[in-house]
Amino acid sequence: MSIRCCVKAIIIKEECLLVTVCEDPVLGLYYELPGGGQEPYETLDDALRRECLEETGCEVEPVRFVALFEEIFTDPDLRARYSDYAHRLYHFFLCDLVREGAAEIAGADNLQTGVKWMPLGDIATAPLHPQALRDSFTDLLAGVSEGFLGTGIVELKEATLA
């Protein structure tokens, strides 16, 4: 068992947030911020740049750290099958968009079906993962919320982790 360190990019353009569109057989349609797992000896900034390029085709530049969120899955079968994904720390960074992505995505995640610009006004009701980010999004960007979003204990038994 290990704790997976993940980076996620908050990229805003013209009052819209860049999100990856994901589809899970159990959870259905949901959205995530672009990003993913940090490789050994890779800086958080470099991981963020790499993951955004892979998942969206966009080049980004991290501006500032925004929040941290911990996610722990409780199901023993999920822990056994996905030991590297069952306990994760998400590091959220506000990023500048350096170059917009190409039409085709080179390294989409397992459950990722696309990329879209979501209007900021839709975030409060969108199925944005993790929910703690969605619920605190406006305050986090304004810098009026503390940066720790808490720990999400997930008791799903059939979800596919990616």
Phi and psi restraints in degrees (value plus and minus 20) as a CYANA .aco file:
   2 SER   PHI    -160.3  -120.3
   2 SER   PSI     144.6   184.6
   3 ILE   PHI    -121.8   -81.8
   3 ILE   PSI     102.2   142.2
   4 ARG   PHI    -107.1   -67.1
   4 ARG   PSI     107.1   147.1
   5 CYS   PHI    -112.7   -72.7
   5 CYS   PSI     102.1   142.1
   6 CYS   PHI    -142.3  -102.3
   6 CYS   PSI     130.5   170.5
   7 VAL   PHI    -139.2   -99.2
   7 VAL   PSI     124.6   164.6
   8 LYS   PHI    -156.0  -116.0
   8 LYS   PSI     119.1   159.1
   9 ALA   PHI    -123.8   -83.8
   9 ALA   PSI     111.3   151.3
  10 ILE   PHI    -120.2   -80.2
  10 ILE   PSI      87.0   127.0
  11 ILE   PHI    -139.0   -99.0
  11 ILE   PSI      99.3   139.3
  12 ILE   PHI    -139.8   -99.8
  12 ILE   PSI     114.3   154.3
  13 LYS   PHI    -164.2  -124.2
  13 LYS   PSI     106.9   146.9
  14 GLU   PHI      30.4    70.4
  14 GLU   PSI      28.2    68.2
  15 GLU   PHI      43.4    83.4
  15 GLU   PSI       6.7    46.7
  16 CYS   PHI    -150.2  -110.2
  16 CYS   PSI     129.7   169.7
  17 LEU   PHI    -125.9   -85.9
  17 LEU   PSI     111.9   151.9
  18 LEU   PHI     -99.3   -59.3
  18 LEU   PSI     104.7   144.7
  19 VAL   PHI    -152.1  -112.1
  19 VAL   PSI     135.8   175.8
  20 THR   PHI    -114.6   -74.6
  20 THR   PSI     121.2   161.2
  21 VAL   PHI    -114.9   -74.9
  21 VAL   PSI     107.9   147.9
  22 CYS   PHI    -147.4  -107.4
  22 CYS   PSI     132.4   172.4
  23 GLU   PHI    -154.7  -114.7
  23 GLU   PSI     102.6   142.6
  24 ASP   PHI    -139.4   -99.4
  24 ASP   PSI     119.5   159.5
  25 PRO   PHI     -77.5   -37.5
  25 PRO   PSI     -50.9   -10.9
  26 VAL   PHI    -114.4   -74.4
  26 VAL   PSI     -68.4   -28.4
  27 LEU   PHI     -99.8   -59.8
  27 LEU   PSI     -42.0    -2.0
  28 GLY   PHI      59.5    99.5
  28 GLY   PSI    -171.7  -131.7
  29 LEU   PHI     -96.0   -56.0
  29 LEU   PSI     113.4   153.4
  30 TYR   PHI    -173.4  -133.4
  30 TYR   PSI     148.3   188.3
  31 TYR   PHI    -140.9  -100.9
  31 TYR   PSI     129.0   169.0
  32 GLU   PHI    -154.3  -114.3
  32 GLU   PSI     140.5   180.5
  33 LEU   PHI     -97.4   -57.4
  33 LEU   PSI     128.4   168.4
  34 PRO   PHI     -81.7   -41.7
  34 PRO   PSI     123.8   163.8
  35 GLY   PHI     126.4   166.4
  35 GLY   PSI    -196.3  -156.3
  36 GLY   PHI     156.3   196.3
  36 GLY   PSI    -177.3  -137.3
  37 GLY   PHI     -95.7   -55.7
  37 GLY   PSI     121.9   161.9
  38 GLN   PHI    -101.3   -61.3
  38 GLN   PSI     114.5   154.5
  39 GLU   PHI    -105.2   -65.2
  39 GLU   PSI     136.4   176.4
  40 PRO   PHI     -75.1   -35.1
  40 PRO   PSI     114.5   154.5
  41 TYR   PHI      48.2    88.2
  41 TYR   PSI      -8.3    31.7
  42 GLU   PHI    -116.4   -76.4
  42 GLU   PSI     115.2   155.2
  43 THR   PHI     -91.5   -51.5
  43 THR   PSI     139.0   179.0
  44 LEU   PHI     -79.5   -39.5
  44 LEU   PSI     -62.9   -22.9
  45 ASP   PHI     -79.8   -39.8
  45 ASP   PSI     -66.1   -26.1
  46 ASP   PHI     -85.8   -45.8
  46 ASP   PSI     -59.3   -19.3
  47 ALA   PHI     -82.1   -42.1
  47 ALA   PSI     -61.1   -21.1
  48 LEU   PHI     -84.0   -44.0
  48 LEU   PSI     -66.1   -26.1
  49 ARG   PHI     -80.8   -40.8
  49 ARG   PSI     -66.3   -26.3
  50 ARG   PHI     -82.9   -42.9
  50 ARG   PSI     -69.1   -29.1
  51 GLU   PHI     -84.2   -44.2
  51 GLU   PSI     -60.2   -20.2
  52 CYS   PHI     -84.4   -44.4
  52 CYS   PSI     -61.4   -21.4
  53 LEU   PHI     -83.5   -43.5
  53 LEU   PSI     -63.7   -23.7
  54 GLU   PHI     -84.1   -44.1
  54 GLU   PSI     -65.0   -25.0
  55 GLU   PHI    -107.2   -67.2
  55 GLU   PSI     -45.5    -5.5
  56 THR   PHI    -146.9  -106.9
  56 THR   PSI     -35.9     4.1
  57 GLY   PHI      59.3    99.3
  57 GLY   PSI     -18.3    21.7
  58 CYS   PHI    -111.5   -71.5
  58 CYS   PSI     122.7   162.7
  59 GLU   PHI    -115.9   -75.9
  59 GLU   PSI     112.2   152.2
  60 VAL   PHI    -149.4  -109.4
  60 VAL   PSI     142.1   182.1
  61 GLU   PHI    -149.4  -109.4
  61 GLU   PSI      97.6   137.6
  62 PRO   PHI     -81.0   -41.0
  62 PRO   PSI     116.5   156.5
  63 VAL   PHI    -125.5   -85.5
  63 VAL   PSI     -71.4   -31.4
  64 ARG   PHI    -178.6  -138.6
  64 ARG   PSI     130.8   170.8
  65 PHE   PHI     -90.3   -50.3
  65 PHE   PSI     117.7   157.7
  66 VAL   PHI    -134.7   -94.7
  66 VAL   PSI     -64.3   -24.3
  67 ALA   PHI    -183.4  -143.4
  67 ALA   PSI     143.4   183.4
  68 LEU   PHI    -148.6  -108.6
  68 LEU   PSI     118.2   158.2
  69 PHE   PHI    -158.4  -118.4
  69 PHE   PSI     117.6   157.6
  70 GLU   PHI    -128.9   -88.9
  70 GLU   PSI     118.3   158.3
  71 GLU   PHI    -150.5  -110.5
  71 GLU   PSI     108.5   148.5
  72 ILE   PHI    -150.1  -110.1
  72 ILE   PSI     105.6   145.6
  73 PHE   PHI    -112.3   -72.3
  73 PHE   PSI     116.6   156.6
  74 THR   PHI    -116.6   -76.6
  74 THR   PSI     -42.7    -2.7
  75 ASP   PHI     -86.4   -46.4
  75 ASP   PSI     102.8   142.8
  76 PRO   PHI     -79.6   -39.6
  76 PRO   PSI     -56.1   -16.1
  77 ASP   PHI     -86.6   -46.6
  77 ASP   PSI     -63.4   -23.4
  78 LEU   PHI     -83.2   -43.2
  78 LEU   PSI     -61.3   -21.3
  79 ARG   PHI     -81.5   -41.5
  79 ARG   PSI     -58.7   -18.7
  80 ALA   PHI     -90.8   -50.8
  80 ALA   PSI     -62.2   -22.2
  81 ARG   PHI     -95.6   -55.6
  81 ARG   PSI     -53.3   -13.3
  82 TYR   PHI    -148.1  -108.1
  82 TYR   PSI      34.4    74.4
  83 SER   PHI     -78.9   -38.9
  83 SER   PSI     -51.3   -11.3
  84 ASP   PHI     -98.0   -58.0
  84 ASP   PSI     -28.6    11.4
  85 TYR   PHI    -138.5   -98.5
  85 TYR   PSI     -26.7    13.3
  86 ALA   PHI     -98.4   -58.4
  86 ALA   PSI     -33.0     7.0
  87 HIS   PHI    -160.5  -120.5
  87 HIS   PSI      93.8   133.8
  88 ARG   PHI    -151.3  -111.3
  88 ARG   PSI     126.9   166.9
  89 LEU   PHI    -133.2   -93.2
  89 LEU   PSI      99.7   139.7
  90 TYR   PHI    -118.5   -78.5
  90 TYR   PSI     106.8   146.8
  91 HIS   PHI    -128.2   -88.2
  91 HIS   PSI      96.1   136.1
  92 PHE   PHI    -119.3   -79.3
  92 PHE   PSI     110.4   150.4
  93 PHE   PHI    -146.2  -106.2
  93 PHE   PSI     117.0   157.0
  94 LEU   PHI     -95.9   -55.9
  94 LEU   PSI     113.3   153.3
  95 CYS   PHI    -149.7  -109.7
  95 CYS   PSI     129.3   169.3
  96 ASP   PHI    -108.5   -68.5
  96 ASP   PSI     121.7   161.7
  97 LEU   PHI    -104.4   -64.4
  97 LEU   PSI      95.0   135.0
  98 VAL   PHI    -106.2   -66.2
  98 VAL   PSI     -64.9   -24.9
  99 ARG   PHI    -169.1  -129.1
  99 ARG   PSI     110.1   150.1
 100 GLU   PHI     -90.4   -50.4
 100 GLU   PSI     133.7   173.7
 101 GLY   PHI     -95.8   -55.8
 101 GLY   PSI     146.0   186.0
 102 ALA   PHI     -98.8   -58.8
 102 ALA   PSI     149.5   189.5
 103 ALA   PHI     -86.9   -46.9
 103 ALA   PSI     -55.2   -15.2
 104 GLU   PHI    -124.3   -84.3
 104 GLU   PSI     121.8   161.8
 105 ILE   PHI    -118.3   -78.3
 105 ILE   PSI     106.9   146.9
 106 ALA   PHI     -98.6   -58.6
 106 ALA   PSI     -55.8   -15.8
 107 GLY   PHI    -151.7  -111.7
 107 GLY   PSI      35.0    75.0
 108 ALA   PHI     -82.5   -42.5
 108 ALA   PSI     125.6   165.6
 109 ASP   PHI     -86.8   -46.8
 109 ASP   PSI     145.6   185.6
 110 ASN   PHI     -72.6   -32.6
 110 ASN   PSI     -65.6   -25.6
 111 LEU   PHI    -117.1   -77.1
 111 LEU   PSI     -20.2    19.8
 112 GLN   PHI     -96.1   -56.1
 112 GLN   PSI     109.7   149.7
 113 THR   PHI    -132.6   -92.6
 113 THR   PSI     -28.8    11.2
 114 GLY   PHI     156.5   196.5
 114 GLY   PSI    -192.2  -152.2
 115 VAL   PHI    -156.5  -116.5
 115 VAL   PSI     122.9   162.9
 116 LYS   PHI    -171.6  -131.6
 116 LYS   PSI     137.9   177.9
 117 TRP   PHI    -115.0   -75.0
 117 TRP   PSI      92.5   132.5
 118 MET   PHI    -115.1   -75.1
 118 MET   PSI     107.3   147.3
 119 PRO   PHI     -77.3   -37.3
 119 PRO   PSI     116.7   156.7
 120 LEU   PHI     -76.7   -36.7
 120 LEU   PSI     -51.4   -11.4
 121 GLY   PHI     -87.0   -47.0
 121 GLY   PSI     -36.4     3.6
 122 ASP   PHI    -110.3   -70.3
 122 ASP   PSI     -32.1     7.9
 123 ILE   PHI     -80.7   -40.7
 123 ILE   PSI     -60.0   -20.0
 124 ALA   PHI     -80.3   -40.3
 124 ALA   PSI     -46.0    -6.0
 125 THR   PHI    -135.4   -95.4
 125 THR   PSI     -22.3    17.7
 126 ALA   PHI     -98.3   -58.3
 126 ALA   PSI     132.0   172.0
 127 PRO   PHI     -98.2   -58.2
 127 PRO   PSI      48.2    88.2
 128 LEU   PHI    -111.3   -71.3
 128 LEU   PSI     107.7   147.7
 129 HIS   PHI    -121.9   -81.9
 129 HIS   PSI     117.4   157.4
 130 PRO   PHI     -99.6   -59.6
 130 PRO   PSI     135.1   175.1
 131 GLN   PHI     -80.1   -40.1
 131 GLN   PSI     -53.4   -13.4
 132 ALA   PHI     -80.7   -40.7
 132 ALA   PSI     -54.5   -14.5
 133 LEU   PHI     -87.6   -47.6
 133 LEU   PSI     -67.6   -27.6
 134 ARG   PHI     -77.0   -37.0
 134 ARG   PSI     -64.8   -24.8
 135 ASP   PHI     -88.7   -48.7
 135 ASP   PSI     -45.1    -5.1
 136 SER   PHI    -130.8   -90.8
 136 SER   PSI     -14.0    26.0
 137 PHE   PHI     -74.1   -34.1
 137 PHE   PSI     -72.5   -32.5
 138 THR   PHI     -82.1   -42.1
 138 THR   PSI     -64.9   -24.9
 139 ASP   PHI     -86.4   -46.4
 139 ASP   PSI     -56.8   -16.8
 140 LEU   PHI     -84.2   -44.2
 140 LEU   PSI     -64.9   -24.9
 141 LEU   PHI     -84.9   -44.9
 141 LEU   PSI     -54.8   -14.8
 142 ALA   PHI     -98.5   -58.5
 142 ALA   PSI     -31.5     8.5
 143 GLY   PHI      57.9    97.9
 143 GLY   PSI      -2.3    37.7
 144 VAL   PHI    -120.4   -80.4
 144 VAL   PSI     -20.8    19.2
 145 SER   PHI    -132.7   -92.7
 145 SER   PSI     127.5   167.5
 146 GLU   PHI     -85.5   -45.5
 146 GLU   PSI     134.1   174.1
 147 GLY   PHI     -99.4   -59.4
 147 GLY   PSI     -29.3    10.7
 148 PHE   PHI    -115.9   -75.9
 148 PHE   PSI     100.1   140.1
 149 LEU   PHI    -109.5   -69.5
 149 LEU   PSI     -21.5    18.5
 150 GLY   PHI      77.4   117.4
 150 GLY   PSI    -187.5  -147.5
 151 THR   PHI    -138.1   -98.1
 151 THR   PSI     109.5   149.5
 152 GLY   PHI    -120.2   -80.2
 152 GLY   PSI      98.6   138.6
 153 ILE   PHI    -115.9   -75.9
 153 ILE   PSI      98.9   138.9
 154 VAL   PHI    -128.2   -88.2
 154 VAL   PSI     103.7   143.7
 155 GLU   PHI    -129.5   -89.5
 155 GLU   PSI      -0.6    39.4
 156 LEU   PHI     -83.5   -43.5
 156 LEU   PSI     122.4   162.4
 157 LYS   PHI    -127.5   -87.5
 157 LYS   PSI     -34.6     5.4
 158 GLU   PHI    -141.9  -101.9
 158 GLU   PSI     -21.5    18.5
 159 ALA   PHI     -85.8   -45.8
 159 ALA   PSI     133.1   173.1
 160 THR   PHI    -120.3   -80.3
 160 THR   PSI      98.8   138.8
 161 LEU   PHI    -106.2   -66.2
 161 LEU   PSI     123.2   163.2
